[in-house]
Amino acid sequence: MVKKLIAPFQKILIERRLCVGCTHPLDKANKREILDDKRTIVQCKCGRRFILDRELNSYRRATLEEDQEYINKKKKIR
Ligand SMILES: [Zn+2]
C-alpha cells in the first residue's frame, strides 16, 4: 500500500526541485558535474543523485548508467 503512494510523492518533490530522500533543495547541492551539453548530475548531501536537464531546466532521478558516469568522472579527477 505504501509503494503506491511513494512514487507520486517523489514526483512532486522533484518537480519542486527538492531531494526525494531528505527534501533538501537540489539547487543548493554543491556537488555537481557536467555530463554533456544538456545534463548536469547533482549529488545531494544525502548521497542521492539527480539529473538536471538544462534544456528543460528540470530535475529527474539519475539512472544507473548516469550514476556510473558520475563515479567515472570523479575517478578521473583524482
Ligand atoms: Zn537528499
N, CA, C, O and the ligand as a Tripos MOL2 file, in Angstrom:
@<TRIPOS>MOLECULE
protein
  313   311    79     0     0
PROTEIN
NO_CHARGES

@<TRIPOS>ATOM
      1 N           0.8390   -1.2010    0.0000 N.3       1 MET1
      2 CA          0.0000    0.0000    0.0000 C.3       1 MET1
      3 C           0.8740    1.2510    0.0000 C.2       1 MET1
      4 O           0.5510    2.2470   -0.6470 O.2       1 MET1
      5 N           1.9790    1.1870    0.7300 N.am      2 VAL2
      6 CA          2.8630    2.3530    0.8110 C.3       2 VAL2
      7 C           3.4830    2.6640   -0.5510 C.2       2 VAL2
      8 O           3.6050    3.8270   -0.9340 O.2       2 VAL2
      9 N           3.8690    1.6230   -1.2720 N.am      3 LYS3
     10 CA          4.5570    1.8120   -2.5510 C.3       3 LYS3
     11 C           3.7710    2.6850   -3.5150 C.2       3 LYS3
     12 O           4.3500    3.5100   -4.2220 O.2       3 LYS3
     13 N           2.4630    2.5100   -3.5480 N.am      4 LYS4
     14 CA          1.6250    3.2810   -4.4760 C.3       4 LYS4
     15 C           1.6760    4.7660   -4.1610 C.2       4 LYS4
     16 O           1.5490    5.6030   -5.0540 O.2       4 LYS4
     17 N           1.8600    5.0870   -2.8900 N.am      5 LEU5
     18 CA          1.8590    6.4960   -2.5010 C.3       5 LEU5
     19 C           3.2130    7.1450   -2.7420 C.2       5 LEU5
     20 O           3.2890    8.3410   -3.0240 O.2       5 LEU5
     21 N           4.2670    6.3730   -2.6350 N.am      6 ILE6
     22 CA          5.6110    6.9610   -2.6710 C.3       6 ILE6
     23 C           5.9340    7.5730   -4.0340 C.2       6 ILE6
     24 O           6.4560    8.6860   -4.0950 O.2       6 ILE6
     25 N           5.6370    6.8760   -5.1130 N.am      7 ALA7
     26 CA          6.0370    7.3700   -6.4320 C.3       7 ALA7
     27 C           5.4790    8.7610   -6.7410 C.2       7 ALA7
     28 O           6.2530    9.6390   -7.1220 O.2       7 ALA7
     29 N           4.1860    9.0000   -6.5950 N.am      8 PRO8
     30 CA          3.6830   10.3550   -6.8870 C.3       8 PRO8
     31 C           4.2710   11.4100   -5.9580 C.2       8 PRO8
     32 O           4.4970   12.5500   -6.3660 O.2       8 PRO8
     33 N           4.5150   11.0290   -4.7180 N.am      9 PHE9
     34 CA          5.0840   11.9730   -3.7510 C.3       9 PHE9
     35 C           6.4840   12.3860   -4.1920 C.2       9 PHE9
     36 O           6.8460   13.5620   -4.1320 O.2       9 PHE9
     37 N           7.2720   11.3950   -4.6390 N.am     10 GLN10
     38 CA          8.6240   11.6990   -5.1130 C.3      10 GLN10
     39 C           8.5830   12.6150   -6.3240 C.2      10 GLN10
     40 O           9.4170   13.5080   -6.4790 O.2      10 GLN10
     41 N           7.5920   12.3750   -7.1820 N.am     11 LYS11
     42 CA          7.4590   13.1920   -8.3870 C.3      11 LYS11
     43 C           7.1870   14.6540   -8.0020 C.2      11 LYS11
     44 O           7.7500   15.5760   -8.5910 O.2      11 LYS11
     45 N           6.3350   14.8410   -7.0280 N.am     12 ILE12
     46 CA          6.0170   16.2000   -6.5750 C.3      12 ILE12
     47 C           7.2610   16.8690   -6.0140 C.2      12 ILE12
     48 O           7.5220   18.0400   -6.2910 O.2      12 ILE12
     49 N           8.0280   16.1250   -5.2250 N.am     13 LEU13
     50 CA          9.2590   16.6930   -4.6530 C.3      13 LEU13
     51 C          10.2270   17.1120   -5.7470 C.2      13 LEU13
     52 O          10.7940   18.2040   -5.7050 O.2      13 LEU13
     53 N          10.4110   16.2330   -6.7300 N.am     14 ILE14
     54 CA         11.3530   16.5560   -7.8120 C.3      14 ILE14
     55 C          10.8650   17.7760   -8.5970 C.2      14 ILE14
     56 O          11.6570   18.6440   -8.9630 O.2      14 ILE14
     57 N           9.5610   17.8320   -8.8510 N.am     15 GLU15
     58 CA          9.0180   18.9860   -9.5740 C.3      15 GLU15
     59 C           9.2710   20.2730   -8.8000 C.2      15 GLU15
     60 O           9.4280   21.3430   -9.3890 O.2      15 GLU15
     61 N           9.3070   20.1610   -7.4810 N.am     16 ARG16
     62 CA          9.5970   21.3420   -6.6570 C.3      16 ARG16
     63 C          11.0910   21.5190   -6.4410 C.2      16 ARG16
     64 O          11.5100   22.3530   -5.6390 O.2      16 ARG16
     65 N          11.9020   20.7330   -7.1590 N.am     17 ARG17
     66 CA         13.3620   20.8300   -7.1050 C.3      17 ARG17
     67 C          13.8980   20.4930   -5.7130 C.2      17 ARG17
     68 O          14.8320   21.1220   -5.2160 O.2      17 ARG17
     69 N          13.2730   19.4750   -5.0980 N.am     18 LEU18
     70 CA         13.7060   19.0230   -3.7820 C.3      18 LEU18
     71 C          14.1430   17.5710   -3.8660 C.2      18 LEU18
     72 O          13.6160   16.8050   -4.6720 O.2      18 LEU18
     73 N          15.1090   17.1900   -3.0320 N.am     19 CYS19
     74 CA         15.5610   15.8050   -2.9740 C.3      19 CYS19
     75 C          14.4270   14.9130   -2.4700 C.2      19 CYS19
     76 O          13.7220   15.2670   -1.5250 O.2      19 CYS19
     77 N          14.2600   13.7600   -3.1040 N.am     20 VAL20
     78 CA         13.1770   12.8520   -2.6980 C.3      20 VAL20
     79 C          13.5070   12.1500   -1.3760 C.2      20 VAL20
     80 O          12.6180   11.6090   -0.7190 O.2      20 VAL20
     81 N          14.7860   12.1590   -0.9900 N.am     21 GLY21
     82 CA         15.1680   11.4590    0.2290 C.3      21 GLY21
     83 C          15.1000   12.3510    1.4580 C.2      21 GLY21
     84 O          14.5560   11.9590    2.4900 O.2      21 GLY21
     85 N          15.6560   13.5550    1.3440 N.am     22 CYS22
     86 CA         15.7710   14.4090    2.5370 C.3      22 CYS22
     87 C          15.0940   15.7710    2.3270 C.2      22 CYS22
     88 O          15.1050   16.6040    3.2330 O.2      22 CYS22
     89 N          14.5110   16.0070    1.1550 N.am     23 THR23
     90 CA         13.8050   17.2510    0.7950 C.3      23 THR23
     91 C          14.7170   18.4940    0.8180 C.2      23 THR23
     92 O          14.2330   19.6230    0.9050 O.2      23 THR23
     93 N          16.0180   18.2750    0.7390 N.am     24 HIS24
     94 CA         16.9460   19.4060    0.6260 C.3      24 HIS24
     95 C          16.8160   19.9990   -0.7870 C.2      24 HIS24
     96 O          16.6730   19.2440   -1.7480 O.2      24 HIS24
     97 N          16.8620   21.3300   -0.9340 N.am     25 PRO25
     98 CA         16.7500   21.9160   -2.2820 C.3      25 PRO25
     99 C          17.9140   21.4920   -3.1770 C.2      25 PRO25
    100 O          19.0770   21.6760   -2.8200 O.2      25 PRO25
    101 N          17.5970   20.9260   -4.3320 N.am     26 LEU26
    102 CA         18.6470   20.4430   -5.2330 C.3      26 LEU26
    103 C          19.4610   21.5980   -5.8220 C.2      26 LEU26
    104 O          20.6320   21.4230   -6.1610 O.2      26 LEU26
    105 N          18.8520   22.7630   -5.9430 N.am     27 ASP27
    106 CA         19.5910   23.9030   -6.4770 C.3      27 ASP27
    107 C          20.7280   24.3140   -5.5400 C.2      27 ASP27
    108 O          21.6530   25.0130   -5.9520 O.2      27 ASP27
    109 N          20.6580   23.8810   -4.2830 N.am     28 LYS28
    110 CA         21.7000   24.2520   -3.3140 C.3      28 LYS28
    111 C          22.7400   23.1550   -3.1360 C.2      28 LYS28
    112 O          23.7150   23.3390   -2.4070 O.2      28 LYS28
    113 N          22.5420   22.0060   -3.8000 N.am     29 ALA29
    114 CA         23.5240   20.9320   -3.6950 C.3      29 ALA29
    115 C          24.8290   21.4160   -4.3180 C.2      29 ALA29
    116 O          24.8210   21.9560   -5.4240 O.2      29 ALA29
    117 N          25.9350   21.2320   -3.6310 N.am     30 ASN30
    118 CA         27.1860   21.7840   -4.1810 C.3      30 ASN30
    119 C          28.0150   20.7640   -4.9460 C.2      30 ASN30
    120 O          29.0210   21.1250   -5.5560 O.2      30 ASN30
    121 N          27.6140   19.5000   -4.9270 N.am     31 LYS31
    122 CA         28.3390   18.5090   -5.7130 C.3      31 LYS31
    123 C          27.6420   18.3460   -7.0480 C.2      31 LYS31
    124 O          26.5780   17.7320   -7.1260 O.2      31 LYS31
    125 N          28.2370   18.8940   -8.1030 N.am     32 ARG32
    126 CA         27.6420   18.7680   -9.4250 C.3      32 ARG32
    127 C          28.7280   18.5840  -10.4650 C.2      32 ARG32
    128 O          29.8260   19.1290  -10.3590 O.2      32 ARG32
    129 N          28.3850   17.7930  -11.4800 N.am     33 GLU33
    130 CA         29.3200   17.5430  -12.5740 C.3      33 GLU33
    131 C          28.5390   17.6840  -13.8720 C.2      33 GLU33
    132 O          27.4010   17.2250  -13.9700 O.2      33 GLU33
    133 N          29.1520   18.3210  -14.8700 N.am     34 ILE34
    134 CA         28.5180   18.4190  -16.1800 C.3      34 ILE34
    135 C          28.7710   17.1190  -16.9310 C.2      34 ILE34
    136 O          29.9230   16.7300  -17.1240 O.2      34 ILE34
    137 N          27.7130   16.4460  -17.3560 N.am     35 LEU35
    138 CA         27.8690   15.1840  -18.0980 C.3      35 LEU35
    139 C          28.0120   15.4550  -19.5840 C.2      35 LEU35
    140 O          28.8840   14.8830  -20.2380 O.2      35 LEU35
    141 N          27.1780   16.3090  -20.1160 N.am     36 ASP36
    142 CA         27.2630   16.6920  -21.5280 C.3      36 ASP36
    143 C          26.5770   18.0480  -21.6930 C.2      36 ASP36
    144 O          26.3070   18.7260  -20.7020 O.2      36 ASP36
    145 N          26.2920   18.4510  -22.9350 N.am     37 ASP37
    146 CA         25.7760   19.8120  -23.1310 C.3      37 ASP37
    147 C          24.3450   20.0060  -22.6280 C.2      37 ASP37
    148 O          23.8460   21.1310  -22.5810 O.2      37 ASP37
    149 N          23.6810   18.8940  -22.2470 N.am     38 LYS38
    150 CA         22.3220   19.0370  -21.7300 C.3      38 LYS38
    151 C          22.2120   18.7270  -20.2400 C.2      38 LYS38
    152 O          21.4460   19.3570  -19.5110 O.2      38 LYS38
    153 N          23.0040   17.7300  -19.8040 N.am     39 ARG39
    154 CA         22.7650   17.1850  -18.4710 C.3      39 ARG39
    155 C          23.8550   17.5490  -17.4640 C.2      39 ARG39
    156 O          25.0510   17.4660  -17.7470 O.2      39 ARG39
    157 N          23.4060   17.9470  -16.3010 N.am     40 THR40
    158 CA         24.3000   18.1140  -15.1540 C.3      40 THR40
    159 C          23.8350   17.1320  -14.0970 C.2      40 THR40
    160 O          22.6410   17.0470  -13.8080 O.2      40 THR40
    161 N          24.7730   16.3840  -13.5150 N.am     41 ILE41
    162 CA         24.4040   15.4680  -12.4460 C.3      41 ILE41
    163 C          24.6720   16.1600  -11.1140 C.2      41 ILE41
    164 O          25.7230   16.7680  -10.9120 O.2      41 ILE41
    165 N          23.7230   16.0560  -10.2320 N.am     42 VAL42
    166 CA         23.7880   16.7440   -8.9440 C.3      42 VAL42
    167 C          23.6990   15.6970   -7.8440 C.2      42 VAL42
    168 O          22.8080   14.8480   -7.8550 O.2      42 VAL42
    169 N          24.6130   15.7600   -6.9100 N.am     43 GLN43
    170 CA         24.5270   14.8320   -5.7810 C.3      43 GLN43
    171 C          24.1070   15.5830   -4.5340 C.2      43 GLN43
    172 O          24.7610   16.5350   -4.1080 O.2      43 GLN43
    173 N          23.0100   15.1380   -3.9620 N.am     44 CYS44
    174 CA         22.5050   15.7390   -2.7320 C.3      44 CYS44
    175 C          23.4310   15.3880   -1.5750 C.2      44 CYS44
    176 O          24.2330   14.4580   -1.6670 O.2      44 CYS44
    177 N          23.3120   16.1340   -0.4970 N.am     45 LYS45
    178 CA         24.1540   15.8480    0.6780 C.3      45 LYS45
    179 C          23.8520   14.4700    1.2720 C.2      45 LYS45
    180 O          24.6810   13.9250    2.0010 O.2      45 LYS45
    181 N          22.6840   13.8990    0.9750 N.am     46 CYS46
    182 CA         22.3440   12.5730    1.4950 C.3      46 CYS46
    183 C          22.8730   11.4680    0.5770 C.2      46 CYS46
    184 O          22.7280   10.2880    0.8960 O.2      46 CYS46
    185 N          23.4890   11.8310   -0.5650 N.am     47 GLY47
    186 CA         24.1020   10.8360   -1.4350 C.3      47 GLY47
    187 C          23.2720   10.4730   -2.6550 C.2      47 GLY47
    188 O          23.7830    9.8190   -3.5640 O.2      47 GLY47
    189 N          22.0000   10.8780   -2.7050 N.am     48 ARG48
    190 CA         21.1850   10.5750   -3.8820 C.3      48 ARG48
    191 C          21.6080   11.4760   -5.0390 C.2      48 ARG48
    192 O          21.9730   12.6360   -4.8460 O.2      48 ARG48
    193 N          21.5500   10.9130   -6.2400 N.am     49 ARG49
    194 CA         21.9730   11.6910   -7.3990 C.3      49 ARG49
    195 C          20.7980   11.9500   -8.3420 C.2      49 ARG49
    196 O          19.9280   11.1010   -8.5380 O.2      49 ARG49
    197 N          20.8030   13.1290   -8.9070 N.am     50 PHE50
    198 CA         19.7310   13.5890   -9.8000 C.3      50 PHE50
    199 C          20.3510   14.2090  -11.0370 C.2      50 PHE50
    200 O          21.4970   14.6580  -11.0290 O.2      50 PHE50
    201 N          19.5580   14.2190  -12.1010 N.am     51 ILE51
    202 CA         19.9940   14.8580  -13.3400 C.3      51 ILE51
    203 C          19.2380   16.1620  -13.5120 C.2      51 ILE51
    204 O          18.0080   16.1970  -13.4770 O.2      51 ILE51
    205 N          19.9950   17.2310  -13.6980 N.am     52 LEU52
    206 CA         19.3830   18.5000  -14.0740 C.3      52 LEU52
    207 C          19.4470   18.5920  -15.5960 C.2      52 LEU52
    208 O          20.5260   18.6830  -16.1810 O.2      52 LEU52
    209 N          18.2840   18.5680  -16.2210 N.am     53 ASP53
    210 CA         18.1970   18.7680  -17.6700 C.3      53 ASP53
    211 C          18.2160   20.2730  -17.9010 C.2      53 ASP53
    212 O          17.2510   20.9720  -17.5920 O.2      53 ASP53
    213 N          19.3350   20.7680  -18.4520 N.am     54 ARG54
    214 CA         19.4820   22.2130  -18.5680 C.3      54 ARG54
    215 C          18.6190   22.7980  -19.6830 C.2      54 ARG54
    216 O          18.3670   24.0030  -19.6930 O.2      54 ARG54
    217 N          18.1580   21.9630  -20.6290 N.am     55 GLU55
    218 CA         17.2400   22.4540  -21.6650 C.3      55 GLU55
    219 C          15.8540   22.6960  -21.0800 C.2      55 GLU55
    220 O          15.2280   23.7260  -21.3290 O.2      55 GLU55
    221 N          15.3840   21.7110  -20.2850 N.am     56 LEU56
    222 CA         14.0560   21.8190  -19.6890 C.3      56 LEU56
    223 C          14.0940   22.5680  -18.3590 C.2      56 LEU56
    224 O          13.0660   22.9810  -17.8230 O.2      56 LEU56
    225 N          15.3270   22.7290  -17.8410 N.am     57 ASN57
    226 CA         15.5320   23.2940  -16.5140 C.3      57 ASN57
    227 C          14.7070   22.5510  -15.4570 C.2      57 ASN57
    228 O          14.0180   23.1600  -14.6390 O.2      57 ASN57
    229 N          14.7990   21.2130  -15.5010 N.am     58 SER58
    230 CA         14.0730   20.4240  -14.5080 C.3      58 SER58
    231 C          14.9120   19.2220  -14.0880 C.2      58 SER58
    232 O          15.8180   18.7970  -14.8050 O.2      58 SER58
    233 N          14.5970   18.6940  -12.9310 N.am     59 TYR59
    234 CA         15.3310   17.5760  -12.3590 C.3      59 TYR59
    235 C          14.5960   16.2680  -12.5700 C.2      59 TYR59
    236 O          13.3760   16.2430  -12.7320 O.2      59 TYR59
    237 N          15.3620   15.1700  -12.5660 N.am     60 ARG60
    238 CA         14.8190   13.8210  -12.5120 C.3      60 ARG60
    239 C          15.8520   12.9500  -11.8200 C.2      60 ARG60
    240 O          16.9990   13.3580  -11.6370 O.2      60 ARG60
    241 N          15.4380   11.7360  -11.4310 N.am     61 ARG61
    242 CA         16.3920   10.8190  -10.8170 C.3      61 ARG61
    243 C          17.4340   10.3910  -11.8380 C.2      61 ARG61
    244 O          17.1120   10.1920  -13.0090 O.2      61 ARG61
    245 N          18.6810   10.2470  -11.4000 N.am     62 ALA62
    246 CA         19.7350    9.7390  -12.2760 C.3      62 ALA62
    247 C          19.5110    8.2450  -12.5080 C.2      62 ALA62
    248 O          19.1240    7.5230  -11.5890 O.2      62 ALA62
    249 N          19.7520    7.7870  -13.7280 N.am     63 THR63
    250 CA         19.6870    6.3520  -13.9990 C.3      63 THR63
    251 C          20.9680    5.7030  -13.4760 C.2      63 THR63
    252 O          21.9190    6.3970  -13.1150 O.2      63 THR63
    253 N          20.9890    4.3780  -13.4380 N.am     64 LEU64
    254 CA         22.1940    3.6640  -13.0010 C.3      64 LEU64
    255 C          23.3820    4.0190  -13.8860 C.2      64 LEU64
    256 O          24.4990    4.1900  -13.3970 O.2      64 LEU64
    257 N          23.1380    4.1290  -15.1920 N.am     65 GLU65
    258 CA         24.2090    4.4640  -16.1260 C.3      65 GLU65
    259 C          24.7690    5.8540  -15.8170 C.2      65 GLU65
    260 O          25.9830    6.0570  -15.8380 O.2      65 GLU65
    261 N          23.8930    6.7950  -15.5340 N.am     66 GLU66
    262 CA         24.3370    8.1540  -15.2400 C.3      66 GLU66
    263 C          25.0980    8.2010  -13.9120 C.2      66 GLU66
    264 O          26.0840    8.9230  -13.7660 O.2      66 GLU66
    265 N          24.6120    7.4120  -12.9540 N.am     67 ASP67
    266 CA         25.3350    7.2580  -11.6890 C.3      67 ASP67
    267 C          26.7680    6.8280  -11.9570 C.2      67 ASP67
    268 O          27.7180    7.3540  -11.3780 O.2      67 ASP67
    269 N          26.8960    5.8500  -12.8590 N.am     68 GLN68
    270 CA         28.2120    5.3040  -13.1790 C.3      68 GLN68
    271 C          29.0900    6.3530  -13.8580 C.2      68 GLN68
    272 O          30.2840    6.4530  -13.5770 O.2      68 GLN68
    273 N          28.4830    7.1350  -14.7540 N.am     69 GLU69
    274 CA         29.2230    8.2100  -15.4330 C.3      69 GLU69
    275 C          29.7950    9.1890  -14.4190 C.2      69 GLU69
    276 O          30.9320    9.6440  -14.5430 O.2      69 GLU69
    277 N          28.9940    9.4980  -13.4290 N.am     70 TYR70
    278 CA         29.4140   10.4280  -12.3850 C.3      70 TYR70
    279 C          30.5940    9.8450  -11.6190 C.2      70 TYR70
    280 O          31.5870   10.5280  -11.3690 O.2      70 TYR70
    281 N          30.4740    8.5720  -11.2510 N.am     71 ILE71
    282 CA         31.5460    7.9050  -10.4960 C.3      71 ILE71
    283 C          32.8340    7.8710  -11.3290 C.2      71 ILE71
    284 O          33.9240    8.1030  -10.8070 O.2      71 ILE71
    285 N          32.6960    7.5780  -12.6290 N.am     72 ASN72
    286 CA         33.8660    7.5410  -13.5040 C.3      72 ASN72
    287 C          34.5310    8.9080  -13.6150 C.2      72 ASN72
    288 O          35.7580    9.0060  -13.6410 O.2      72 ASN72
    289 N          33.7330    9.9450  -13.6810 N.am     73 LYS73
    290 CA         34.2890   11.2950  -13.7790 C.3      73 LYS73
    291 C          35.0490   11.6430  -12.5160 C.2      73 LYS73
    292 O          36.1120   12.2620  -12.5630 O.2      73 LYS73
    293 N          34.4900   11.2370  -11.3850 N.am     74 LYS74
    294 CA         35.1560   11.5090  -10.1110 C.3      74 LYS74
    295 C          36.5190   10.8220  -10.0660 C.2      74 LYS74
    296 O          37.4920   11.3710   -9.5490 O.2      74 LYS74
    297 N          36.5650    9.6270  -10.6100 N.am     75 LYS75
    298 CA         37.8370    8.8680  -10.6000 C.3      75 LYS75
    299 C          38.8780    9.5800  -11.4390 C.2      75 LYS75
    300 O          40.0500    9.6280  -11.0660 O.2      75 LYS75
    301 N          38.4610   10.1370  -12.5750 N.am     76 LYS76
    302 CA         39.4000   10.8130  -13.4550 C.3      76 LYS76
    303 C          40.0020   12.0440  -12.7980 C.2      76 LYS76
    304 O          41.1790   12.3520  -12.9870 O.2      76 LYS76
    305 N          39.1780   12.7440  -12.0240 N.am     77 ILE77
    306 CA         39.6490   13.9710  -11.3890 C.3      77 ILE77
    307 C          40.7450   13.6500  -10.3640 C.2      77 ILE77
    308 O          41.7120   14.3980  -10.2200 O.2      77 ILE77
    309 N          40.5790   12.5460   -9.6670 N.am     78 ARG78
    310 CA         41.5440   12.2040   -8.5890 C.3      78 ARG78
    311 C          42.8790   11.7240   -9.0910 C.2      78 ARG78
    312 O          43.7630   11.4110   -8.2930 O.2      78 ARG78
    313 ZN         18.9390   14.3990   -0.1910 Zn       79 ZN79
@<TRIPOS>BOND
     1     1     2 1
     2     2     3 1
     3     3     4 2
     4     3     5 am
     5     5     6 1
     6     6     7 1
     7     7     8 2
     8     7     9 am
     9     9    10 1
    10    10    11 1
    11    11    12 2
    12    11    13 am
    13    13    14 1
    14    14    15 1
    15    15    16 2
    16    15    17 am
    17    17    18 1
    18    18    19 1
    19    19    20 2
    20    19    21 am
    21    21    22 1
    22    22    23 1
    23    23    24 2
    24    23    25 am
    25    25    26 1
    26    26    27 1
    27    27    28 2
    28    27    29 am
    29    29    30 1
    30    30    31 1
    31    31    32 2
    32    31    33 am
    33    33    34 1
    34    34    35 1
    35    35    36 2
    36    35    37 am
    37    37    38 1
    38    38    39 1
    39    39    40 2
    40    39    41 am
    41    41    42 1
    42    42    43 1
    43    43    44 2
    44    43    45 am
    45    45    46 1
    46    46    47 1
    47    47    48 2
    48    47    49 am
    49    49    50 1
    50    50    51 1
    51    51    52 2
    52    51    53 am
    53    53    54 1
    54    54    55 1
    55    55    56 2
    56    55    57 am
    57    57    58 1
    58    58    59 1
    59    59    60 2
    60    59    61 am
    61    61    62 1
    62    62    63 1
    63    63    64 2
    64    63    65 am
    65    65    66 1
    66    66    67 1
    67    67    68 2
    68    67    69 am
    69    69    70 1
    70    70    71 1
    71    71    72 2
    72    71    73 am
    73    73    74 1
    74    74    75 1
    75    75    76 2
    76    75    77 am
    77    77    78 1
    78    78    79 1
    79    79    80 2
    80    79    81 am
    81    81    82 1
    82    82    83 1
    83    83    84 2
    84    83    85 am
    85    85    86 1
    86    86    87 1
    87    87    88 2
    88    87    89 am
    89    89    90 1
    90    90    91 1
    91    91    92 2
    92    91    93 am
    93    93    94 1
    94    94    95 1
    95    95    96 2
    96    95    97 am
    97    97    98 1
    98    98    99 1
    99    99   100 2
   100    99   101 am
   101   101   102 1
   102   102   103 1
   103   103   104 2
   104   103   105 am
   105   105   106 1
   106   106   107 1
   107   107   108 2
   108   107   109 am
   109   109   110 1
   110   110   111 1
   111   111   112 2
   112   111   113 am
   113   113   114 1
   114   114   115 1
   115   115   116 2
   116   115   117 am
   117   117   118 1
   118   118   119 1
   119   119   120 2
   120   119   121 am
   121   121   122 1
   122   122   123 1
   123   123   124 2
   124   123   125 am
   125   125   126 1
   126   126   127 1
   127   127   128 2
   128   127   129 am
   129   129   130 1
   130   130   131 1
   131   131   132 2
   132   131   133 am
   133   133   134 1
   134   134   135 1
   135   135   136 2
   136   135   137 am
   137   137   138 1
   138   138   139 1
   139   139   140 2
   140   139   141 am
   141   141   142 1
   142   142   143 1
   143   143   144 2
   144   143   145 am
   145   145   146 1
   146   146   147 1
   147   147   148 2
   148   147   149 am
   149   149   150 1
   150   150   151 1
   151   151   152 2
   152   151   153 am
   153   153   154 1
   154   154   155 1
   155   155   156 2
   156   155   157 am
   157   157   158 1
   158   158   159 1
   159   159   160 2
   160   159   161 am
   161   161   162 1
   162   162   163 1
   163   163   164 2
   164   163   165 am
   165   165   166 1
   166   166   167 1
   167   167   168 2
   168   167   169 am
   169   169   170 1
   170   170   171 1
   171   171   172 2
   172   171   173 am
   173   173   174 1
   174   174   175 1
   175   175   176 2
   176   175   177 am
   177   177   178 1
   178   178   179 1
   179   179   180 2
   180   179   181 am
   181   181   182 1
   182   182   183 1
   183   183   184 2
   184   183   185 am
   185   185   186 1
   186   186   187 1
   187   187   188 2
   188   187   189 am
   189   189   190 1
   190   190   191 1
   191   191   192 2
   192   191   193 am
   193   193   194 1
   194   194   195 1
   195   195   196 2
   196   195   197 am
   197   197   198 1
   198   198   199 1
   199   199   200 2
   200   199   201 am
   201   201   202 1
   202   202   203 1
   203   203   204 2
   204   203   205 am
   205   205   206 1
   206   206   207 1
   207   207   208 2
   208   207   209 am
   209   209   210 1
   210   210   211 1
   211   211   212 2
   212   211   213 am
   213   213   214 1
   214   214   215 1
   215   215   216 2
   216   215   217 am
   217   217   218 1
   218   218   219 1
   219   219   220 2
   220   219   221 am
   221   221   222 1
   222   222   223 1
   223   223   224 2
   224   223   225 am
   225   225   226 1
   226   226   227 1
   227   227   228 2
   228   227   229 am
   229   229   230 1
   230   230   231 1
   231   231   232 2
   232   231   233 am
   233   233   234 1
   234   234   235 1
   235   235   236 2
   236   235   237 am
   237   237   238 1
   238   238   239 1
   239   239   240 2
   240   239   241 am
   241   241   242 1
   242   242   243 1
   243   243   244 2
   244   243   245 am
   245   245   246 1
   246   246   247 1
   247   247   248 2
   248   247   249 am
   249   249   250 1
   250   250   251 1
   251   251   252 2
   252   251   253 am
   253   253   254 1
   254   254   255 1
   255   255   256 2
   256   255   257 am
   257   257   258 1
   258   258   259 1
   259   259   260 2
   260   259   261 am
   261   261   262 1
   262   262   263 1
   263   263   264 2
   264   263   265 am
   265   265   266 1
   266   266   267 1
   267   267   268 2
   268   267   269 am
   269   269   270 1
   270   270   271 1
   271   271   272 2
   272   271   273 am
   273   273   274 1
   274   274   275 1
   275   275   276 2
   276   275   277 am
   277   277   278 1
   278   278   279 1
   279   279   280 2
   280   279   281 am
   281   281   282 1
   282   282   283 1
   283   283   284 2
   284   283   285 am
   285   285   286 1
   286   286   287 1
   287   287   288 2
   288   287   289 am
   289   289   290 1
   290   290   291 1
   291   291   292 2
   292   291   293 am
   293   293   294 1
   294   294   295 1
   295   295   296 2
   296   295   297 am
   297   297   298 1
   298   298   299 1
   299   299   300 2
   300   299   301 am
   301   301   302 1
   302   302   303 1
   303   303   304 2
   304   303   305 am
   305   305   306 1
   306   306   307 1
   307   307   308 2
   308   307   309 am
   309   309   310 1
   310   310   311 1
   311   311   312 2
@<TRIPOS>SUBSTRUCTURE
     1 MET1         2 RESIDUE 1 A MET
     2 VAL2         6 RESIDUE 1 A VAL
     3 LYS3        10 RESIDUE 1 A LYS
     4 LYS4        14 RESIDUE 1 A LYS
     5 LEU5        18 RESIDUE 1 A LEU
     6 ILE6        22 RESIDUE 1 A ILE
     7 ALA7        26 RESIDUE 1 A ALA
     8 PRO8        30 RESIDUE 1 A PRO
     9 PHE9        34 RESIDUE 1 A PHE
    10 GLN10       38 RESIDUE 1 A GLN
    11 LYS11       42 RESIDUE 1 A LYS
    12 ILE12       46 RESIDUE 1 A ILE
    13 LEU13       50 RESIDUE 1 A LEU
    14 ILE14       54 RESIDUE 1 A ILE
    15 GLU15       58 RESIDUE 1 A GLU
    16 ARG16       62 RESIDUE 1 A ARG
    17 ARG17       66 RESIDUE 1 A ARG
    18 LEU18       70 RESIDUE 1 A LEU
    19 CYS19       74 RESIDUE 1 A CYS
    20 VAL20       78 RESIDUE 1 A VAL
    21 GLY21       82 RESIDUE 1 A GLY
    22 CYS22       86 RESIDUE 1 A CYS
    23 THR23       90 RESIDUE 1 A THR
    24 HIS24       94 RESIDUE 1 A HIS
    25 PRO25       98 RESIDUE 1 A PRO
    26 LEU26      102 RESIDUE 1 A LEU
    27 ASP27      106 RESIDUE 1 A ASP
    28 LYS28      110 RESIDUE 1 A LYS
    29 ALA29      114 RESIDUE 1 A ALA
    30 ASN30      118 RESIDUE 1 A ASN
    31 LYS31      122 RESIDUE 1 A LYS
    32 ARG32      126 RESIDUE 1 A ARG
    33 GLU33      130 RESIDUE 1 A GLU
    34 ILE34      134 RESIDUE 1 A ILE
    35 LEU35      138 RESIDUE 1 A LEU
    36 ASP36      142 RESIDUE 1 A ASP
    37 ASP37      146 RESIDUE 1 A ASP
    38 LYS38      150 RESIDUE 1 A LYS
    39 ARG39      154 RESIDUE 1 A ARG
    40 THR40      158 RESIDUE 1 A THR
    41 ILE41      162 RESIDUE 1 A ILE
    42 VAL42      166 RESIDUE 1 A VAL
    43 GLN43      170 RESIDUE 1 A GLN
    44 CYS44      174 RESIDUE 1 A CYS
    45 LYS45      178 RESIDUE 1 A LYS
    46 CYS46      182 RESIDUE 1 A CYS
    47 GLY47      186 RESIDUE 1 A GLY
    48 ARG48      190 RESIDUE 1 A ARG
    49 ARG49      194 RESIDUE 1 A ARG
    50 PHE50      198 RESIDUE 1 A PHE
    51 ILE51      202 RESIDUE 1 A ILE
    52 LEU52      206 RESIDUE 1 A LEU
    53 ASP53      210 RESIDUE 1 A ASP
    54 ARG54      214 RESIDUE 1 A ARG
    55 GLU55      218 RESIDUE 1 A GLU
    56 LEU56      222 RESIDUE 1 A LEU
    57 ASN57      226 RESIDUE 1 A ASN
    58 SER58      230 RESIDUE 1 A SER
    59 TYR59      234 RESIDUE 1 A TYR
    60 ARG60      238 RESIDUE 1 A ARG
    61 ARG61      242 RESIDUE 1 A ARG
    62 ALA62      246 RESIDUE 1 A ALA
    63 THR63      250 RESIDUE 1 A THR
    64 LEU64      254 RESIDUE 1 A LEU
    65 GLU65      258 RESIDUE 1 A GLU
    66 GLU66      262 RESIDUE 1 A GLU
    67 ASP67      266 RESIDUE 1 A ASP
    68 GLN68      270 RESIDUE 1 A GLN
    69 GLU69      274 RESIDUE 1 A GLU
    70 TYR70      278 RESIDUE 1 A TYR
    71 ILE71      282 RESIDUE 1 A ILE
    72 ASN72      286 RESIDUE 1 A ASN
    73 LYS73      290 RESIDUE 1 A LYS
    74 LYS74      294 RESIDUE 1 A LYS
    75 LYS75      298 RESIDUE 1 A LYS
    76 LYS76      302 RESIDUE 1 A LYS
    77 ILE77      306 RESIDUE 1 A ILE
    78 ARG78      310 RESIDUE 1 A ARG
    79 ZN79       313 GROUP 0 **** ****
